[in-house]
Amino acid sequence: MYWLKSYPRCSGDLFENSDNYRSYIDCFQCGHSLTAVEEADIRYDNFSTRTYTILLDMPIRVLAAIAA
C-alpha cells in the first residue's frame, strides 16, 4: 500500500513493506522507517490529512483517473 505525500517530516511518499517478522512503513524520499506510533497514526487515526491511499493491485488506468 502507498500513502502519497503523507510523511510529516519530509512530505514524502510512504510504502508498506514486510519481512519474516513484521510489516512496516518506510518513506521513499528520506528512507526513514516509521515507529509504531507513527504507523498507527498513518494507518488508523490520520485520515483527514492523508491525500489518498493506493493499493498495490490497482490498475494504471484507475490511478490515472484519480490523478486527473
C-alpha positions in Angstrom: 0.0 0.0 0.0 1.2 3.5 -0.7 0.4 6.8 1.0 1.3 9.7 -1.2 2.7 12.9 0.4 1.8 11.6 3.8 5.1 11.7 5.8 5.0 14.7 8.0 8.8 15.2 8.3 9.6 15.4 4.6 6.2 15.3 2.9 7.4 12.1 1.2 5.6 9.1 -0.1 5.2 6.1 2.2 5.1 2.5 1.3 4.3 -0.7 3.2 7.0 -3.4 3.2 7.4 -6.6 5.2 10.0 -9.2 6.1 9.8 -12.5 8.0 8.9 -10.8 11.3 6.5 -8.0 10.7 5.2 -5.4 8.2 6.4 -1.8 8.4 6.1 1.5 6.6 9.1 3.3 5.0 9.5 6.7 3.3 10.6 6.7 -0.4 12.3 10.1 -0.1 14.2 10.0 3.1 14.3 6.2 3.8 13.0 6.6 7.4 11.2 3.6 8.9 8.2 4.8 10.9 7.9 4.0 14.6 4.9 2.0 15.9 3.2 5.2 17.0 3.7 6.9 13.6 2.4 3.8 11.8 -0.7 3.7 13.9 -1.3 7.4 13.1 -0.9 6.8 9.4 -2.9 3.6 9.3 -5.8 4.4 11.5 -6.0 7.9 13.1 -5.0 10.4 10.4 -7.5 10.0 7.6 -8.2 13.7 7.2 -4.6 14.8 6.5 -3.7 12.0 4.1 -4.1 12.7 0.4 -5.2 9.2 -0.7 -4.2 5.6 -0.4 -3.3 3.5 -3.4 -3.5 -0.3 -3.2 -0.7 -2.2 -4.9 -3.0 -4.1 -7.2 -4.8 -1.1 -8.7 -4.5 -0.9 -12.5 -2.8 2.1 -14.0 -6.0 3.4 -15.6 -7.6 3.8 -12.2 -4.5 5.7 -11.0 -4.8 8.0 -14.0 -8.4 8.7 -13.2 -7.5 9.5 -9.6 -4.7 11.9 -10.6 -6.9 13.7 -13.1 
